[in-house]
Amino acid sequence: MEEKVNGSYDADKIQVLEGLDPVRKRPGMYIGSTDERGLHHLIWEVVDNAVDEALAGYCTECTVEVQRDGSVSVTDNGRGIPVGEKKIVKNGKEVMVSAVEVVMTHLHAGGKFGGGGYNVSGGLHGVGVTVVNALSEWLEVEVARDGRLYRQRFNRGVPQRALAVIGKTDKCGTKVTFMPDPDIFETTDFNYDTIKTRLREVAYLNKGFTVNLIDSRDGRENSETFRYDRGILDFVDHLNRTKETIFPQSLYIEKMNDDNEVEIAMQYNDGYSENIYAYANNINTEEGGTHLDGFRNALTKVINDYAHANNLLKDDDKLSGEDVREGLTAIISVKLKNPQFEGQTKTKLGNSEMRTIVAKALTDGLGTYLEENPAEAKELVLKTITAARARAEARKARDLTRRKGVLESNALPGKLADCTDKDPAHTEIYIVEGDSAGGTAKQGRDRRFQAILPLRGKILNVQKARLNRVLENAEIKAMITAFGCGIGDDFDESKLRYDKIICMTDADVDGSHIRILLLTFFFNFMRPLIEKGHVYSAMPPLYKISKGKRVEYAYSDPELAAKLDGMGRKGCEVQRYKGLGEMSKDQLWETTMSPEHRTLIQITMEDAFEADEIFSTLMGDQPELRRKFIEENAKLIETKDLDV
């Protein structure tokens, strides 16, 4: 073998990361990312500890407060972190330090590894609060225990002093206050609605557990309390509150099996989409797992068996899983002693025994309900049979559409102005309202990486439409073909032709309506586009301000006032844009399409529940709910924007 000398790579280049250095070096391995999602993950890690105390039966309340300085404190009334001393090796020497310091500074240290501290826990890896400490500019922990109040402070994971007694108390519990490190995170500004969504979810999943949220930042003062004595039953009712339901009351099933607990709440509505959410030890297992498999398999079998036994279905006919899940809203929550998750992100449950346990619970509970409520059972079976027939028609429509080249064809729609770069990682497509604006966008774009697809008029409201009707809409077919990734069950992200899908509509009521229609379509038929962060909304300016040769743009009324003050109000000419078509190609590029100057809002799925509720309210067939929503949010609409 020919010897090759490489002077840039030798033993001296091998680094051994000690303590919390690995976390700070590769934070994404522990919290997923360093963007806003990863930032909020810090809160979830600390809250999970309070929830674990609640599951153990020692905690009834948790309070999350965003402090005035932007730090966050999480307080619980659990047992408090143990304060006794433990022997550890530090800098090559054995030393005695408090258990609090061990928990805060050592990965995989905690009471959740079978030592009897916790029977059920989500934070099995023992890295949660340690990671929060490592990624915080500073962190302070207070422990109330055995009549004493203790405190210790850390800077970027390094103890500043030993745990010390600072007073007496008759309370017990733990308070962790931390300031995210701006050297680590892209943003350190916490979003109130994101925190609210997760904390409400925690309260739903732990009936009787009280969760308080306080925002003490200037200009954002707010507080809410979440407590649900019916637990996931309240969760399902909340998700279905904008829909017509089939059962008089949501069905609740609870079953204990040794150290495993299964809770199921379910209700059918008159919609066409399924909303099933599975949790294991309070963790949203977004990729499902054995508990979801057991639920789905049992649901299909129970309804088929009942339909055949009561002569509602011919012997040779069989309802599919998709048929029996149409219009179903369900929460599956399992709590188990030794969960097996796939990785630290914990998005899929792997315990094989949960498949059988959940299936048995649903078979017994739903089977009994159907036998005892024949009227509701018949209505449900007839609904699933109708779904099966409609699905057959949809398959025919899909096959016909495929043959015509909409779903599986390299022939792109004629109105599409495609980009020259064919690498999806570098490309983006603008969905533009109207041919006029589309023409301007085609002229003003950077054709190397920007594609333009103009839409003519408003697309179909798909909230109450099955796939066969959706595929008949010309504008929707154009989008499906342009994106290249398929639709519904045929969706394949690997075939997506653009990394960013940008909705660019006029800044008026009609434009907002079209954007809602687009997002409703994505949510119902191409949901992974939103889940994977591919969908954006462009922000065109509302005003053009001219004074001599100086031109400025304003995207809101407050910004307009500020810019007028900055330019001197005398001699300023203000133009209110009524639509994208009023802009020249250079203006559209400079304000809305140039990556250097534009503002894009990423559409996320942080709260799919809220999104589904809003879509159902705005696009559904209950005008009284829509009217109430408009009345409650009328203050957000400028009078001059109303299309009377």
ChimeraX attribute file (.defattr): number of C-alpha atoms within 10 A of each C-alpha:
attribute: neighborCount
match mode: 1-to-1
recipient: residues
	/A:1	3
	/A:2	4
	/A:3	5
	/A:4	6
	/A:5	7
	/A:6	7
	/A:7	6
	/A:8	7
	/A:9	9
	/A:10	8
	/A:11	6
	/A:12	7
	/A:13	8
	/A:14	8
	/A:15	7
	/A:16	7
	/A:17	11
	/A:18	10
	/A:19	13
	/A:20	20
	/A:21	15
	/A:22	16
	/A:23	23
	/A:24	20
	/A:25	12
	/A:26	14
	/A:27	19
	/A:28	13
	/A:29	14
	/A:30	19
	/A:31	23
	/A:32	15
	/A:33	17
	/A:34	19
	/A:35	16
	/A:36	16
	/A:37	15
	/A:38	19
	/A:39	25
	/A:40	20
	/A:41	20
	/A:42	21
	/A:43	24
	/A:44	20
	/A:45	19
	/A:46	24
	/A:47	26
	/A:48	20
	/A:49	20
	/A:50	28
	/A:51	30
	/A:52	23
	/A:53	25
	/A:54	23
	/A:55	21
	/A:56	15
	/A:57	13
	/A:58	17
	/A:59	21
	/A:60	18
	/A:61	21
	/A:62	25
	/A:63	19
	/A:64	25
	/A:65	20
	/A:66	25
	/A:67	18
	/A:68	14
	/A:69	10
	/A:70	18
	/A:71	20
	/A:72	22
	/A:73	22
	/A:74	23
	/A:75	22
	/A:76	27
	/A:77	20
	/A:78	26
	/A:79	20
	/A:80	22
	/A:81	21
	/A:82	17
	/A:83	19
	/A:84	10
	/A:85	14
	/A:86	13
	/A:87	13
	/A:88	15
	/A:89	10
	/A:90	11
	/A:91	8
	/A:92	7
	/A:93	9
	/A:94	10
	/A:95	12
	/A:96	14
	/A:97	18
	/A:98	17
	/A:99	19
	/A:100	24
	/A:101	25
	/A:102	20
	/A:103	21
	/A:104	26
	/A:105	23
	/A:106	20
	/A:107	19
	/A:108	16
	/A:109	18
	/A:110	24
	/A:111	17
	/A:112	21
	/A:113	17
	/A:114	13
	/A:115	9
	/A:116	8
	/A:117	14
	/A:118	17
	/A:119	19
	/A:120	24
	/A:121	28
	/A:122	24
	/A:123	23
	/A:124	22
	/A:125	15
	/A:126	18
	/A:127	22
	/A:128	28
	/A:129	25
	/A:130	24
	/A:131	25
	/A:132	31
	/A:133	33
	/A:134	27
	/A:135	31
	/A:136	24
	/A:137	19
	/A:138	22
	/A:139	26
	/A:140	17
	/A:141	23
	/A:142	23
	/A:143	27
	/A:144	26
	/A:145	21
	/A:146	15
	/A:147	12
	/A:148	16
	/A:149	20
	/A:150	20
	/A:151	20
	/A:152	21
	/A:153	23
	/A:154	22
	/A:155	18
	/A:156	21
	/A:157	26
	/A:158	17
	/A:159	18
	/A:160	12
	/A:161	11
	/A:162	14
	/A:163	20
	/A:164	15
	/A:165	14
	/A:166	12
	/A:167	11
	/A:168	13
	/A:169	13
	/A:170	10
	/A:171	17
	/A:172	19
	/A:173	22
	/A:174	25
	/A:175	22
	/A:176	24
	/A:177	23
	/A:178	26
	/A:179	22
	/A:180	26
	/A:181	21
	/A:182	13
	/A:183	12
	/A:184	19
	/A:185	18
	/A:186	14
	/A:187	16
	/A:188	19
	/A:189	15
	/A:190	19
	/A:191	13
	/A:192	15
	/A:193	11
	/A:194	14
	/A:195	19
	/A:196	21
	/A:197	15
	/A:198	17
	/A:199	25
	/A:200	20
	/A:201	19
	/A:202	24
	/A:203	26
	/A:204	24
	/A:205	28
	/A:206	22
	/A:207	16
	/A:208	17
	/A:209	21
	/A:210	21
	/A:211	24
	/A:212	20
	/A:213	21
	/A:214	20
	/A:215	21
	/A:216	17
	/A:217	15
	/A:218	10
	/A:219	8
	/A:220	12
	/A:221	12
	/A:222	13
	/A:223	14
	/A:224	11
	/A:225	15
	/A:226	17
	/A:227	20
	/A:228	20
	/A:229	14
	/A:230	14
	/A:231	20
	/A:232	25
	/A:233	25
	/A:234	17
	/A:235	23
	/A:236	25
	/A:237	19
	/A:238	14
	/A:239	17
	/A:240	24
	/A:241	15
	/A:242	21
	/A:243	21
	/A:244	13
	/A:245	19
	/A:246	18
	/A:247	17
	/A:248	8
	/A:249	12
	/A:250	18
	/A:251	17
	/A:252	19
	/A:253	16
	/A:254	15
	/A:255	18
	/A:256	13
	/A:257	12
	/A:258	8
	/A:259	11
	/A:260	17
	/A:261	20
	/A:262	21
	/A:263	22
	/A:264	23
	/A:265	22
	/A:266	23
	/A:267	22
	/A:268	26
	/A:269	21
	/A:270	14
	/A:271	20
	/A:272	18
	/A:273	19
	/A:274	18
	/A:275	20
	/A:276	18
	/A:277	18
	/A:278	24
	/A:279	23
	/A:280	26
	/A:281	24
	/A:282	22
	/A:283	23
	/A:284	19
	/A:285	22
	/A:286	14
	/A:287	13
	/A:288	18
	/A:289	22
	/A:290	20
	/A:291	28
	/A:292	25
	/A:293	17
	/A:294	22
	/A:295	25
	/A:296	20
	/A:297	17
	/A:298	24
	/A:299	20
	/A:300	19
	/A:301	19
	/A:302	18
	/A:303	23
	/A:304	22
	/A:305	15
	/A:306	18
	/A:307	23
	/A:308	15
	/A:309	12
	/A:310	11
	/A:311	9
	/A:312	14
	/A:313	18
	/A:314	11
	/A:315	11
	/A:316	6
	/A:317	11
	/A:318	18
	/A:319	20
	/A:320	16
	/A:321	18
	/A:322	16
	/A:323	22
	/A:324	25
	/A:325	21
	/A:326	20
	/A:327	23
	/A:328	20
	/A:329	24
	/A:330	28
	/A:331	22
	/A:332	22
	/A:333	26
	/A:334	25
	/A:335	23
	/A:336	20
	/A:337	18
	/A:338	18
	/A:339	20
	/A:340	15
	/A:341	18
	/A:342	14
	/A:343	11
	/A:344	15
	/A:345	15
	/A:346	19
	/A:347	19
	/A:348	23
	/A:349	24
	/A:350	17
	/A:351	15
	/A:352	14
	/A:353	12
	/A:354	26
	/A:355	20
	/A:356	16
	/A:357	22
	/A:358	29
	/A:359	23
	/A:360	15
	/A:361	22
	/A:362	25
	/A:363	21
	/A:364	14
	/A:365	17
	/A:366	20
	/A:367	19
	/A:368	11
	/A:369	14
	/A:370	17
	/A:371	12
	/A:372	11
	/A:373	11
	/A:374	12
	/A:375	11
	/A:376	16
	/A:377	21
	/A:378	16
	/A:379	13
	/A:380	20
	/A:381	20
	/A:382	15
	/A:383	19
	/A:384	23
	/A:385	21
	/A:386	13
	/A:387	22
	/A:388	20
	/A:389	13
	/A:390	16
	/A:391	18
	/A:392	13
	/A:393	16
	/A:394	18
	/A:395	14
	/A:396	13
	/A:397	18
	/A:398	20
	/A:399	14
	/A:400	14
	/A:401	17
	/A:402	13
	/A:403	12
	/A:404	11
	/A:405	14
	/A:406	24
	/A:407	25
	/A:408	15
	/A:409	13
	/A:410	11
	/A:411	10
	/A:412	18
	/A:413	17
	/A:414	10
	/A:415	14
	/A:416	21
	/A:417	21
	/A:418	22
	/A:419	18
	/A:420	13
	/A:421	15
	/A:422	13
	/A:423	11
	/A:424	15
	/A:425	13
	/A:426	14
	/A:427	21
	/A:428	23
	/A:429	25
	/A:430	26
	/A:431	23
	/A:432	28
	/A:433	25
	/A:434	19
	/A:435	16
	/A:436	15
	/A:437	24
	/A:438	25
	/A:439	17
	/A:440	21
	/A:441	30
	/A:442	21
	/A:443	16
	/A:444	19
	/A:445	22
	/A:446	15
	/A:447	16
	/A:448	14
	/A:449	19
	/A:450	23
	/A:451	24
	/A:452	24
	/A:453	27
	/A:454	24
	/A:455	22
	/A:456	14
	/A:457	12
	/A:458	16
	/A:459	17
	/A:460	21
	/A:461	16
	/A:462	20
	/A:463	23
	/A:464	16
	/A:465	14
	/A:466	18
	/A:467	19
	/A:468	18
	/A:469	14
	/A:470	20
	/A:471	22
	/A:472	14
	/A:473	12
	/A:474	14
	/A:475	19
	/A:476	17
	/A:477	16
	/A:478	21
	/A:479	19
	/A:480	21
	/A:481	22
	/A:482	29
	/A:483	19
	/A:484	22
	/A:485	21
	/A:486	21
	/A:487	21
	/A:488	14
	/A:489	8
	/A:490	11
	/A:491	18
	/A:492	14
	/A:493	15
	/A:494	9
	/A:495	12
	/A:496	19
	/A:497	21
	/A:498	23
	/A:499	19
	/A:500	22
	/A:501	23
	/A:502	22
	/A:503	25
	/A:504	28
	/A:505	25
	/A:506	26
	/A:507	19
	/A:508	18
	/A:509	15
	/A:510	18
	/A:511	19
	/A:512	14
	/A:513	15
	/A:514	23
	/A:515	22
	/A:516	18
	/A:517	21
	/A:518	19
	/A:519	22
	/A:520	24
	/A:521	20
	/A:522	18
	/A:523	21
	/A:524	20
	/A:525	21
	/A:526	22
	/A:527	19
	/A:528	19
	/A:529	22
	/A:530	20
	/A:531	15
	/A:532	13
	/A:533	15
	/A:534	18
	/A:535	24
	/A:536	20
	/A:537	20
	/A:538	23
	/A:539	19
	/A:540	25
	/A:541	24
	/A:542	21
	/A:543	20
	/A:544	18
	/A:545	18
	/A:546	17
	/A:547	16
	/A:548	8
	/A:549	5
	/A:550	9
	/A:551	13
	/A:552	16
	/A:553	20
	/A:554	21
	/A:555	16
	/A:556	12
	/A:557	12
	/A:558	10
	/A:559	14
	/A:560	19
	/A:561	12
	/A:562	13
	/A:563	16
	/A:564	20
	/A:565	11
	/A:566	9
	/A:567	16
	/A:568	11
	/A:569	12
	/A:570	9
	/A:571	10
	/A:572	15
	/A:573	14
	/A:574	17
	/A:575	12
	/A:576	12
	/A:577	17
	/A:578	14
	/A:579	20
	/A:580	27
	/A:581	19
	/A:582	14
	/A:583	19
	/A:584	15
	/A:585	19
	/A:586	15
	/A:587	19
	/A:588	23
	/A:589	20
	/A:590	17
	/A:591	22
	/A:592	21
	/A:593	26
	/A:594	16
	/A:595	11
	/A:596	9
	/A:597	11
	/A:598	16
	/A:599	18
	/A:600	18
	/A:601	12
	/A:602	16
	/A:603	17
	/A:604	16
	/A:605	17
	/A:606	16
	/A:607	13
	/A:608	16
	/A:609	16
	/A:610	14
	/A:611	16
	/A:612	19
	/A:613	18
	/A:614	17
	/A:615	19
	/A:616	22
	/A:617	23
	/A:618	22
	/A:619	18
	/A:620	19
	/A:621	15
	/A:622	14
	/A:623	12
	/A:624	10
	/A:625	17
	/A:626	18
	/A:627	13
	/A:628	12
	/A:629	14
	/A:630	15
	/A:631	10
	/A:632	10
	/A:633	10
	/A:634	11
	/A:635	9
	/A:636	8
	/A:637	12
	/A:638	11
	/A:639	10
	/A:640	8
	/A:641	12
	/A:642	10
	/A:643	8
	/A:644	5
